[in-house]
Amino acid sequence: MTATGQGRELRAAPAEPPDALEPAPTPEARRRILEERAREIAFARETTAVATLPVVAFSVGGERYGVEVEDVFQILDAQVLSPLPAAPPWLLGAAVARARVVPVLDLRQLLGLEGAGLNDLAKILVVEHGDEAFGLAAEAVEGQVELPRDGLSSAAEGPFSWIAQDRLAVLDLGKLGAPAAHGG
């Protein structure tokens, strides 16, 4: 409704706001509401989360491999490697990792891959298996990769636990054999 007077237009006051605003919930009711919301959010996250296997991926001999993150003790530059005279071909030498002397294995020799010597090796993945620690020489370390578990297949042969869809082979350190298993 409008009225004119002295060149001004007057408008009617807006309608009253709705009477029934809900009162604030009691502390206990608020806690129940928040717990329910938290359960719904947690359930939504659980159902959309994809189970993964975290590995440290690396390359050697033109192939990609991985070691489960929980087995990796340290990653070193290959420059710290000290050759061992009269060592078998699969044993490149030794390195010091956090005050531990560890043998360093040449996966190229153990897996029958191309390459030999130290020229193309840049990194050493120091891994722990049981009570033993040993190094795996690598050309390059890619870093941590999350492999979807539903895309992994069991390895039929060799020292592997899993093969990913992109052909990354996850090493089974128990099947690979610690240095003692090779006579080192």
N, CA, C and O of each residue as an XYZ file, in Angstrom:
736
protein
N       0.853     -1.137      0.000
C       0.000      0.000      0.000
C       0.910      1.212      0.000
O       1.891      1.258      0.742
N       0.600      2.165     -0.804
C       1.401      3.377     -0.876
C       0.525      4.585     -0.704
O      -0.663      4.576     -1.028
N       1.125      5.604     -0.196
C       0.409      6.875     -0.057
C       1.358      7.957     -0.524
O       2.572      7.857     -0.344
N       0.817      8.955     -1.103
C       1.668     10.046     -1.551
C       1.403     11.249     -0.713
O       0.261     11.575     -0.388
N       2.452     11.888     -0.376
C       2.324     13.101      0.398
C       3.624     13.858      0.284
O       4.703     13.350      0.590
N       3.487     15.075     -0.160
C       4.629     15.943     -0.293
C       5.673     15.344     -1.228
O       6.869     15.526     -0.996
N       5.272     14.657     -2.245
C       6.183     14.115     -3.234
C       6.901     12.850     -2.798
O       7.809     12.370     -3.477
N       6.498     12.333     -1.694
C       7.133     11.091     -1.230
C       6.156      9.950     -1.333
O       4.937     10.097     -1.242
N       6.756      8.829     -1.523
C       5.933      7.632     -1.594
C       6.166      6.841     -0.336
O       7.316      6.556     -0.001
N       5.151      6.484      0.356
C       5.269      5.698      1.577
C       4.843      4.274      1.287
O       3.872      4.022      0.572
N       5.568      3.386      1.839
C       5.245      1.967      1.625
C       4.821      1.368      2.946
O       5.218      1.815      4.022
N       4.005      0.347      2.827
C       3.544     -0.339      4.034
C       4.711     -1.127      4.626
O       5.600     -1.575      3.902
N       4.699     -1.284      5.914
C       5.739     -2.038      6.603
C       5.706     -3.481      6.143
O       4.635     -4.020      5.865
N       6.865     -4.111      6.058
C       6.869     -5.511      5.636
C       6.118     -6.368      6.630
O       5.966     -6.022      7.801
N       5.654     -7.500      6.124
C       4.917     -8.430      6.975
C       5.834     -8.933      8.078
O       7.054     -8.974      7.916
N       5.244     -9.309      9.187
C       5.996     -9.814     10.326
C       6.714    -11.106      9.929
O       6.187    -11.895      9.144
N       7.908    -11.318     10.468
C       8.577    -12.588     10.184
C       7.793    -13.732     10.795
O       7.010    -13.537     11.725
N       8.007    -14.915     10.271
C       7.272    -16.058     10.817
C       7.512    -16.164     12.315
O       8.620    -15.942     12.803
N       6.446    -16.510     13.032
C       6.518    -16.593     14.488
C       7.413    -17.732     14.941
O       8.164    -17.602     15.907
N       7.325    -18.835     14.242
C       7.879    -20.057     14.784
C       9.298    -20.298     14.309
O       9.500    -21.110     13.406
N      10.272    -19.639     14.871
C      11.666    -20.023     14.673
C      11.934    -21.104     15.698
O      11.561    -20.985     16.864
N      12.588    -22.161     15.244
C      12.829    -23.263     16.171
C      13.824    -22.820     17.234
O      14.802    -22.137     16.930
N      13.582    -23.198     18.451
C      14.538    -22.844     19.503
C      15.854    -23.602     19.285
O      15.852    -24.667     18.668
N      16.953    -23.079     19.774
C      18.253    -23.726     19.651
C      18.188    -25.091     20.333
O      17.579    -25.236     21.393
N      18.821    -26.089     19.714
C      18.778    -27.421     20.333
C      19.550    -27.425     21.649
O      20.461    -26.629     21.877
N      19.147    -28.346     22.488
C      19.846    -28.510     23.757
C      21.259    -29.023     23.462
O      21.508    -29.547     22.376
N      22.172    -28.881     24.402
C      23.532    -29.391     24.164
C      23.553    -30.873     23.815
O      24.343    -31.298     22.973
N      22.700    -31.657     24.448
C      22.672    -33.090     24.137
C      22.130    -33.339     22.736
O      22.666    -34.176     22.009
N      21.083    -32.632     22.348
C      20.520    -32.782     21.001
C      21.538    -32.343     19.956
O      21.670    -32.978     18.910
N      22.253    -31.265     20.233
C      23.274    -30.771     19.307
C      24.381    -31.809     19.135
O      24.851    -32.040     18.021
N      24.799    -32.436     20.242
C      25.825    -33.467     20.188
C      25.364    -34.635     19.329
O      26.131    -35.144     18.512
N      24.102    -35.069     19.509
C      23.552    -36.177     18.704
C      23.534    -35.813     17.226
O      23.887    -36.634     16.380
N      23.126    -34.592     16.911
C      23.078    -34.142     15.509
C      24.481    -34.169     14.907
O      24.671    -34.658     13.793
N      25.460    -33.646     15.641
C      26.834    -33.610     15.133
C      27.420    -35.012     14.982
O      28.147    -35.276     14.024
N      27.114    -35.912     15.916
C      27.594    -37.292     15.802
C      27.004    -37.976     14.578
O      27.707    -38.698     13.871
N      25.733    -37.757     14.327
C      25.076    -38.345     13.154
C      25.699    -37.814     11.863
O      25.969    -38.574     10.933
N      25.920    -36.518     11.820
C      26.564    -35.933     10.629
C      27.963    -36.508     10.436
O      28.361    -36.817      9.314
N      28.707    -36.650     11.530
C      30.061    -37.209     11.445
C      30.029    -38.642     10.921
O      30.868    -39.016     10.103
N      29.063    -39.454     11.386
C      28.928    -40.829     10.892
C      28.629    -40.848      9.400
O      29.195    -41.656      8.663
N      27.738    -39.958      8.948
C      27.387    -39.908      7.527
C      28.588    -39.506      6.673
O      28.810    -40.072      5.602
N      29.356    -38.539      7.145
C      30.538    -38.107      6.398
C      31.576    -39.222      6.363
O      32.168    -39.488      5.317
N      31.797    -39.874      7.498
C      32.770    -40.967      7.558
C      32.348    -42.109      6.643
O      33.183    -42.682      5.944
N      31.066    -42.444      6.641
C      30.580    -43.512      5.779
C      30.786    -43.149      4.311
O      31.210    -43.990      3.518
N      30.491    -41.905      3.946
C      30.678    -41.469      2.560
C      32.146    -41.560      2.160
O      32.456    -41.985      1.047
N      33.041    -41.173      3.040
C      34.472    -41.249      2.722
C      34.938    -42.690      2.610
O      35.741    -43.014      1.734
N      34.447    -43.556      3.481
C      34.862    -44.956      3.442
C      34.401    -45.623      2.164
O      35.143    -46.416      1.584
N      33.211    -45.327      1.715
C      32.701    -45.998      0.528
C      33.337    -45.484     -0.747
O      33.373    -46.208     -1.742
N      33.848    -44.238     -0.751
C      34.470    -43.720     -1.957
C      35.975    -43.913     -1.959
O      36.605    -43.766     -3.007
N      36.574    -44.239     -0.820
C      38.020    -44.429     -0.760
C      38.399    -45.716     -1.493
O      37.715    -46.733     -1.389
N      39.488    -45.647     -2.223
C      39.988    -46.808     -2.940
C      41.162    -47.364     -2.151
O      42.084    -46.629     -1.799
N      41.127    -48.643     -1.879
C      42.229    -49.277     -1.153
C      43.462    -49.282     -2.053
O      43.402    -49.699     -3.210
N      44.590    -48.808     -1.496
C      45.812    -48.741     -2.284
C      46.958    -49.415     -1.547
O      46.903    -49.640     -0.338
N      47.982    -49.725     -2.301
C      49.221    -50.267     -1.761
C      50.294    -49.216     -2.013
O      50.669    -48.990     -3.164
N      50.800    -48.566     -0.957
C      51.842    -47.554     -1.162
C      53.200    -48.222     -1.379
O      53.639    -49.034     -0.564
N      53.856    -47.875     -2.481
C      55.179    -48.415     -2.800
C      56.117    -47.277     -3.182
O      55.674    -46.201     -3.583
N      57.410    -47.528     -3.053
C      58.421    -46.637     -3.611
C      58.798    -47.257     -4.944
O      59.319    -48.371     -5.005
N      58.523    -46.513     -6.017
C      58.791    -47.010     -7.365
C      60.188    -46.578     -7.804
O      60.646    -45.479     -7.490
N      60.851    -47.472     -8.538
C      62.184    -47.179     -9.054
C      62.390    -47.951    -10.341
O      61.626    -48.861    -10.664
N      63.431    -47.581    -11.073
C      63.722    -48.287    -12.315
C      65.139    -48.836    -12.289
O      66.055    -48.237    -11.725
N      65.287    -49.982    -12.912
C      66.592    -50.637    -13.051
C      66.498    -51.572    -14.251
O      65.503    -52.276    -14.424
N      67.541    -51.573    -15.077
C      67.555    -52.444    -16.252
C      66.428    -52.162    -17.214
O      65.980    -53.070    -17.914
N      65.955    -50.929    -17.270
C      64.883    -50.559    -18.190
C      63.496    -50.986    -17.735
O      62.537    -50.837    -18.492
N      63.361    -51.504    -16.544
C      62.069    -51.945    -16.003
C      61.733    -51.156    -14.749
O      62.613    -50.602    -14.090
N      60.423    -51.112    -14.425
C      59.961    -50.433    -13.204
C      59.623    -51.464    -12.134
O      58.981    -52.482    -12.394
N      60.080    -51.161    -10.925
C      59.821    -52.018     -9.782
C      59.335    -51.171     -8.619
O      59.421    -49.943     -8.646
N      58.830    -51.839     -7.608
C      58.406    -51.139     -6.407
C      58.706    -51.984     -5.186
O      58.771    -53.211     -5.247
N      58.885    -51.287     -4.075
C      59.062    -51.916     -2.769
C      58.050    -51.247     -1.855
O      57.900    -50.025     -1.882
N      57.362    -52.030     -1.054
C      56.375    -51.442     -0.145
C      57.046    -50.392      0.732
O      58.147    -50.597      1.242
N      56.359    -49.264      0.897
C      56.902    -48.134      1.649
C      57.371    -48.552      3.032
O      58.405    -48.079      3.502
N      56.634    -49.418      3.681
C      56.995    -49.815      5.046
C      58.324    -50.570      5.112
O      58.913    -50.674      6.187
N      58.806    -51.098      3.984
C      60.064    -51.831      3.960
C      61.270    -50.946      3.653
O      62.409    -51.384      3.809
N      61.035    -49.704      3.217
C      62.137    -48.814      2.838
C      62.690    -48.125      4.079
O      61.961    -47.458      4.814
N      63.985    -48.296      4.296
C      64.675    -47.742      5.463
C      65.272    -46.375      5.125
O      65.193    -45.444      5.926
N      65.868    -46.260      3.937
C      66.512    -45.021      3.526
C      66.810    -45.097      2.035
O      66.943    -46.185      1.473
N      66.915    -43.926      1.395
C      67.322    -43.845     -0.009
C      68.609    -43.027     -0.045
O      68.668    -41.909      0.466
N      69.636    -43.608     -0.659
C      70.964    -42.982     -0.700
C      71.391    -42.722     -2.139
O      70.873    -43.335     -3.073
N      72.342    -41.802     -2.308
C      72.995    -41.632     -3.605
C      73.964    -42.795     -3.793
O      74.583    -43.248     -2.830
N      74.097    -43.273     -5.009
C      74.966    -44.413     -5.279
C      76.441    -44.080     -5.068
O      77.273    -44.985     -5.000
N      76.772    -42.803     -4.964
C      78.164    -42.405     -4.743
C      78.713    -42.933     -3.424
O      79.928    -43.042     -3.263
N      77.835    -43.263     -2.480
C      78.301    -43.771     -1.175
C      78.672    -45.252     -1.234
O      79.149    -45.814     -0.249
N      78.455    -45.876     -2.374
C      78.731    -47.301     -2.525
C      80.233    -47.564     -2.552
O      80.972    -46.922     -3.299
N      80.672    -48.503     -1.739
C      82.070    -48.937     -1.728
C      82.132    -50.329     -2.339
O      81.534    -51.263     -1.805
N      82.848    -50.483     -3.451
C      82.957    -51.812     -4.068
C      83.669    -52.794     -3.142
O      84.512    -52.411     -2.331
N      83.317    -54.043     -3.279
C      83.946    -55.103     -2.484
C      84.761    -55.989     -3.423
O      84.198    -56.585     -4.341
N      86.056    -56.086     -3.216
C      86.876    -56.932     -4.091
C      86.442    -58.399     -3.992
O      86.079    -58.885     -2.921
N      86.488    -59.077     -5.113
C      86.183    -60.505     -5.214
C      84.754    -60.844     -4.809
O      84.477    -61.987     -4.446
N      83.841    -59.874     -4.862
C      82.425    -60.137     -4.536
C      81.746    -60.780     -5.736
O      82.167    -60.561     -6.872
N      80.707    -61.568     -5.504
C      79.964    -62.146     -6.628
C      79.316    -61.027     -7.457
O      79.128    -59.923     -6.945
N      78.976    -61.286     -8.708
C      78.444    -60.231     -9.586
C      77.152    -59.581     -9.081
O      76.895    -58.416     -9.386
N      76.348    -60.300     -8.327
C      75.085    -59.748     -7.840
C      75.262    -58.837     -6.626
O      74.315    -58.178     -6.198
N      76.483    -58.801     -6.067
C      76.782    -57.964     -4.906
C      77.675    -56.811     -5.365
O      78.871    -56.997     -5.590
N      77.091    -55.623     -5.502
C      77.826    -54.463     -6.009
C      78.825    -53.905     -5.011
O      79.862    -53.367     -5.399
N      78.521    -54.030     -3.738
C      79.393    -53.484     -2.716
C      78.635    -53.279     -1.435
O      77.658    -53.975     -1.159
N      79.094    -52.300     -0.632
C      78.455    -52.003      0.649
C      78.297    -50.495      0.777
O      79.024    -49.717      0.159
N      77.327    -50.105      1.597
C      77.079    -48.690      1.863
C      76.733    -48.542      3.342
O      76.291    -49.489      3.992
N      76.943    -47.345      3.852
C      76.591    -47.049      5.238
C      75.256    -46.314      5.229
O      75.118    -45.255      4.616
N      74.277    -46.891      5.919
C      72.940    -46.302      6.021
C      72.627    -46.119      7.492
O      72.405    -47.093      8.212
N      72.609    -44.877      7.939
C      72.320    -44.563      9.349
C      73.150    -45.428     10.293
O      72.613    -46.107     11.168
N      74.449    -45.392     10.103
C      75.425    -46.086     10.937
C      75.392    -47.609     10.795
O      75.987    -48.313     11.611
N      74.711    -48.125      9.776
C      74.700    -49.569      9.513
C      75.395    -49.817      8.185
O      75.137    -49.111      7.210
N      76.251    -50.786      8.137
C      76.869    -51.186      6.879
C      75.945    -52.219      6.242
O      75.637    -53.247      6.844
N      75.506    -51.933      5.013
C      74.565    -52.830      4.335
C      75.134    -53.261      2.987
O      75.725    -52.449      2.276
N      74.959    -54.532      2.632
C      75.349    -54.971      1.296
C      74.371    -54.396      0.272
O      73.191    -54.210      0.568
N      74.869    -54.117     -0.930
C      74.017    -53.555     -1.990
C      73.941    -54.568     -3.134
O      74.956    -54.963     -3.709
N      72.712    -54.975     -3.445
C      72.473    -55.992     -4.473
C      72.255    -55.350     -5.835
O      71.723    -54.245     -5.937
N      72.667    -56.048     -6.866
C      72.435    -55.625     -8.250
C      71.267    -56.437     -8.793
O      71.426    -57.598     -9.170
N      70.091    -55.815     -8.829
C      68.895    -56.522     -9.324
C      69.049    -56.962    -10.775
O      68.431    -57.940    -11.194
N      69.863    -56.252    -11.539
C      70.064    -56.651    -12.943
C      70.655    -58.051    -13.003
O      70.261    -58.859    -13.844
N      71.589    -58.337    -12.124
C      72.193    -59.668    -12.086
C      71.221    -60.708    -11.533
O      71.119    -61.813    -12.063
N      70.515    -60.350    -10.471
C      69.601    -61.296     -9.826
C      68.389    -61.628    -10.695
O      67.866    -62.741    -10.640
N      67.940    -60.648    -11.505
C      66.733    -60.845    -12.313
C      67.034    -61.090    -13.787
O      66.111    -61.237    -14.588
N      68.318    -61.136    -14.157
C      68.685    -61.393    -15.549
C      68.339    -60.238    -16.478
O      67.875    -60.462    -17.596
N      68.560    -59.008    -16.029
C      68.243    -57.826    -16.838
C      69.496    -57.310    -17.536
O      70.611    -57.746    -17.249
N      69.290    -56.377    -18.457
C      70.379    -55.733    -19.178
C      71.182    -54.843    -18.235
O      70.652    -54.313    -17.258
N      72.463    -54.689    -18.543
C      73.300    -53.739    -17.830
C      74.153    -54.397    -16.771
O      73.831    -55.458    -16.237
N      75.256    -53.724    -16.489
C      76.158    -54.188    -15.441
C      77.053    -53.025    -15.059
O      77.139    -52.036    -15.787
N      77.705    -53.137    -13.942
C      78.595    -52.077    -13.495
C      77.858    -50.996    -12.743
O      76.662    -51.106    -12.471
N      78.596    -49.937    -12.408
C      78.055    -48.887    -11.561
C      77.707    -47.610    -12.319
O      77.098    -46.711    -11.739
N      78.072    -47.502    -13.592
C      77.928    -46.245    -14.324
C      76.514    -45.704    -14.371
O      76.319    -44.499    -14.210
N      75.537    -46.540    -14.583
C      74.154    -46.047    -14.757
C      73.323    -46.127    -13.477
O      72.119    -45.873    -13.514
N      73.927    -46.467    -12.371
C      73.197    -46.566    -11.108
C      73.342    -45.256    -10.323
O      74.455    -44.791    -10.078
N      72.216    -44.675     -9.937
C      72.241    -43.373     -9.271
C      71.779    -43.428     -7.815
O      72.173    -42.580     -7.014
N      70.958    -44.405     -7.463
C      70.369    -44.457     -6.123
C      70.483    -45.853     -5.534
O      70.655    -46.846     -6.240
N      70.379    -45.887     -4.215
C      70.330    -47.150     -3.486
C      69.133    -47.078     -2.555
O      69.044    -46.180     -1.716
N      68.212    -48.022     -2.701
C      67.094    -48.141     -1.772
C      67.521    -49.111     -0.684
O      67.716    -50.297     -0.949
N      67.664    -48.625      0.511
C      68.008    -49.496      1.634
C      66.692    -50.001      2.207
O      65.837    -49.219      2.623
N      66.544    -51.319      2.222
C      65.300    -51.935      2.683
C      65.594    -52.824      3.884
O      66.719    -53.278      4.090
N      64.552    -53.056      4.662
C      64.653    -53.962      5.801
C      63.679    -55.111      5.582
O      62.519    -54.917      5.218
N      64.184    -56.294      5.812
C      63.336    -57.478      5.743
C      63.720    -58.369      6.917
O      64.833    -58.891      6.990
N      62.782    -58.526      7.819
C      63.100    -59.274      9.034
C      64.169    -58.529      9.814
O      64.032    -57.335     10.080
N      65.221    -59.226     10.176
C      66.316    -58.622     10.931
C      67.408    -58.062     10.038
O      68.364    -57.469     10.537
N      67.290    -58.235      8.743
C      68.349    -57.821      7.826
C      67.998    -56.534      7.101
O      66.831    -56.247      6.836
N      69.026    -55.771      6.787
C      68.894    -54.593      5.935
C      69.862    -54.775      4.775
O      70.982    -55.246      4.966
N      69.437    -54.406      3.583
C      70.311    -54.468      2.420
C      69.856    -53.429      1.416
O      68.738    -52.920      1.496
N      70.715    -53.121      0.484
C      70.425    -52.104     -0.513
C      70.086    -52.718     -1.854
O      70.554    -53.802     -2.201
N      69.258    -51.997     -2.602
C      68.921    -52.365     -3.975
C      69.364    -51.207     -4.860
O      68.869    -50.089     -4.717
N      70.285    -51.469     -5.765
C      70.790    -50.417     -6.641
C      69.739    -50.102     -7.707
O      69.112    -51.005     -8.260
N      69.554    -48.801     -7.988
C      68.542    -48.362     -8.956
C      69.118    -47.288     -9.867
O      70.008    -46.534     -9.475
N      68.598    -47.232    -11.084
C      68.983    -46.172    -12.013
C      68.322    -44.861    -11.614
O      68.940    -43.799    -11.686
N      67.058    -44.939    -11.190
C      66.310    -43.743    -10.774
C      65.235    -44.161     -9.783
O      64.718    -45.277     -9.841
N      64.906    -43.251     -8.873
C      63.813    -43.473     -7.932
C      62.694    -42.512     -8.294
O      62.876    -41.294     -8.297
N      61.544    -43.075     -8.595
C      60.369    -42.289     -8.967
C      59.723    -41.650     -7.743
O      59.243    -40.519     -7.816
N      59.708    -42.348     -6.641
C      59.085    -41.863     -5.416
C      57.913    -42.734     -5.028
O      57.732    -43.830     -5.560
N      57.112    -42.233     -4.088
C      55.971    -43.011     -3.601
C      54.847    -42.999     -4.626
O      54.496    -41.960     -5.184
N      54.300    -44.176     -4.853
C      53.186    -44.369     -5.778
C      52.113    -45.164     -5.036
O      52.421    -46.134     -4.343
N      50.871    -44.757     -5.183
C      49.745    -45.477     -4.584
C      49.135    -46.384     -5.660
O      48.527    -45.897     -6.613
N      49.297    -47.678     -5.507
C      48.760    -48.639     -6.481
C      47.381    -49.099     -6.023
O      47.251    -49.618     -4.914
N      46.338    -48.922     -6.852
C      45.009    -49.417     -6.460
C      45.054    -50.938     -6.301
O      45.480    -51.654     -7.206
N      44.613    -51.414     -5.151
C      44.678    -52.856     -4.873
C      43.834    -53.685     -5.842
O      44.179    -54.825     -6.152
N      42.732    -53.111     -6.319
C      41.899    -53.891     -7.241
C      42.535    -54.019     -8.625
O      42.037    -54.777     -9.458
N      43.629    -53.292     -8.888
C      44.328    -53.402    -10.158
C      45.589    -54.250    -10.074
O      46.361    -54.308    -11.032
N      45.807    -54.906     -8.940
C      47.006    -55.730     -8.762
C      46.689    -57.194     -9.023
O      45.630    -57.692     -8.643
N      47.621    -57.871     -9.675
C      47.466    -59.313     -9.830
C      48.660    -60.012     -9.192
O      49.773    -59.486     -9.176
N      48.409    -61.182     -8.678
C      49.474    -61.959     -8.037
C      50.504    -62.350     -9.075
O      50.169    -62.669    -10.216
N      51.746    -62.321     -8.672
C      52.821    -62.720     -9.573
C      52.960    -64.236     -9.540
O      53.023    -64.839     -8.469
N      53.007    -64.836    -10.702
C      53.110    -66.287    -10.778
C      54.540    -66.755    -10.563
O      54.765    -67.802     -9.956
N      55.506    -65.990    -11.052
C      56.901    -66.406    -10.964
C      57.759    -65.270    -10.452
O      57.350    -64.109    -10.456
N      58.941    -65.617    -10.016
C      59.924    -64.618     -9.634
C      59.718    -64.072     -8.237
O      58.799    -64.464     -7.518
N      60.598    -63.156     -7.875
C      60.558    -62.590     -6.515
C      59.611    -61.399     -6.404
O      59.994    -60.329     -5.932
N      58.377    -61.599     -6.843
C      57.404    -60.506     -6.868
C      56.154    -60.876     -6.092
O      55.726    -62.030     -6.099
N      55.568    -59.883     -5.418
C      54.291    -60.116     -4.751
C      53.149    -59.780     -5.684
O      52.172    -60.521     -5.787
N      53.284    -58.639     -6.373
C      52.192    -58.119     -7.191
C      52.719    -57.540     -8.497
O      53.871    -57.118     -8.596
N      51.850    -57.535     -9.483
C      52.111    -56.846    -10.748
C      50.956    -55.873    -10.946
O      49.791    -56.272    -10.944
N      51.286    -54.593    -11.119
C      50.264    -53.566    -11.328
C      49.853    -53.539    -12.798
O      50.542    -54.100    -13.650
N      48.744    -52.893    -13.087
C      48.253    -52.817    -14.457
C      49.237    -52.119    -15.383
O      49.271    -52.411    -16.579
N      50.038    -51.200    -14.850
C      51.033    -50.515    -15.679
C      52.364    -51.277    -15.727
O      53.391    -50.714    -16.106
N      52.341    -52.547    -15.343
C      53.479    -53.472    -15.375
C      54.527    -53.200    -14.313
O      55.604    -53.793    -14.369
N      54.262    -52.332    -13.350
C      55.193    -52.138    -12.244
C      55.128    -53.405    -11.392
O      54.053    -53.824    -10.962
N      56.287    -54.006    -11.156
C      56.358    -55.239    -10.373
C      56.775    -54.904     -8.947
O      57.810    -54.273     -8.731
N      55.977    -55.322     -7.981
C      56.277    -55.079     -6.570
C      57.098    -56.258     -6.058
O      56.659    -57.408     -6.099
N      58.302    -55.945     -5.574
C      59.212    -56.989     -5.103
C      58.748    -57.578     -3.776
O      58.289    -56.861     -2.888
N      58.874    -58.873     -3.662
C      58.673    -59.572     -2.392
C      60.070    -59.819     -1.856
O      60.783    -60.690     -2.353
N      60.464    -59.063     -0.851
C      61.835    -59.144     -0.354
C      62.167    -60.524      0.195
O      63.325    -60.942      0.156
N      61.180    -61.229      0.701
C      61.413    -62.600      1.180
C      61.742    -63.540      0.039
O      62.619    -64.394      0.176
N      61.052    -63.400     -1.092
C      61.336    -64.244     -2.256
C      62.625    -63.818     -2.958
O      63.352    -64.646     -3.508
N      62.896    -62.503     -2.927
C      64.129    -62.005     -3.546
C      65.319    -62.613     -2.832
O      66.323    -62.975     -3.446
N      65.183    -62.714     -1.530
C      66.251    -63.315     -0.750
C      67.207    -62.269     -0.253
O      67.754    -61.487     -1.030
N      67.404    -62.257      1.022
C      68.375    -61.365      1.628
C      69.770    -61.827      1.229
O      69.920    -62.941      0.727
N      70.780    -61.016      1.435
C      72.138    -61.381      1.034
C      72.597    -62.735      1.563
O      73.341    -63.442      0.884
N      72.164    -63.102      2.759
C      72.571    -64.385      3.329
C      72.084    -65.543      2.471
O      72.733    -66.588      2.417
N      70.947    -65.372      1.798
C      70.391    -66.433      0.969
C      71.225    -66.661     -0.290
O      71.158    -67.725     -0.905
N      72.011    -65.652     -0.665
C      72.851    -65.768     -1.856
C      74.290    -66.123     -1.496
O      75.176    -66.144     -2.351
N      74.497    -66.395     -0.231
C      75.845    -66.741      0.195
C      76.676    -65.529      0.564
O      77.900    -65.619      0.656
N      75.998    -64.352      0.784
C      76.756    -63.126      1.097
C      76.705    -62.791      2.540
O      77.290    -61.793      2.962
